[in-house]
Amino acid sequence: MDIPDILITETQLRGNNGDSGTPKWIAYHGLVYNVSDCPRWRKEMHENLHFPGQDLTSEFPDAPHNEVVFKNPCVKVVGRLKETGA
């Protein structure tokens, strides 16, 4: 997987939540993904549980799927989430 050499701040992640035409980004284990084109992210929330614009790492263990979802062609890597204080 090619990971762009781009650091994304928490503020940038939160701002890309699908509002006002922004893309829908999520973070997982330090990577930021654009899920705008994924059918299950077309509505405001994913499966009525998760909002875009958030780090979903802590919520992932409860998901009914595994990390293979990040290999879906509709999921695009945007960059790395900048560590707090970094």
N, C-alpha and C positions, 0 to 999 in steps of 0.2 A: 504494500500500500504506500503510495506517495503521500507524504505529509508536507503540505506547504510550510515554508519557513516563516510563519506568521504567528505572532503572539496575540491572543484575544484576551482582553480584560473581562472581569466579571460584569462590568458596566456594559461593555459591548455585547456580551452574551445576553444579558437581560433585555437589552434594546432590540435584539433580533428575535422577537417573539411573534411575528406575523402581523402585528398591528400596523396600520397605515401602510401596508404594502411591503413591510420589511420581511426578509426571509425568516424562516423558522429554524433556529439553531438550538441544539442541545449539546451538553457536554457529558462525557463519560470517560473516566480514568485519564483525565488530563487532555483529552482530544475534544475538539469542537466539530460537530457535524451539522451540515445543512440537511434537514429532513423535509423541506418545503414540498418536494415532489412526491413524497411517499403518501400513498392513499390513506393510511391509518393516521396520518398527521394533517389531513385536509381540514378537519374541523378545528375548533378552538383548542380542544384538548385531545390528547391521545388516549383512546379507550376510556374516556371520562375519568382519567386518573392523573395525567401528567400534562403540565403546561409547557410549551416551548419557551426558550429563553432561560433555561435552568440547567444546573449540573444534576444529572439524574443518577450519578454513581451510587449513592446510598439507597436509591429506590430500586435499582436493577435486580438485586437478589430476589425480590418479590414478583418479578415479571414472569409470565408464563412462557417466555422464550429465552434463548441464550444469546451470546454475543454474535452469533451468525447473522443477526439482523443488520449489523453494521457492514456486512458484505453485500447487502441488497443494492442493486444498481441505482436506486433512487436516493441513496444515502451518499453524500459527498463530504469529504474531510475538508474543513475550512482552515484549521491550524491547531495550535496548542493553546490550552487555557493557561494564562499567566498565573503563576502561583501568587497567593496573597502575600504581600510584603516583598515580592521579588521585583 
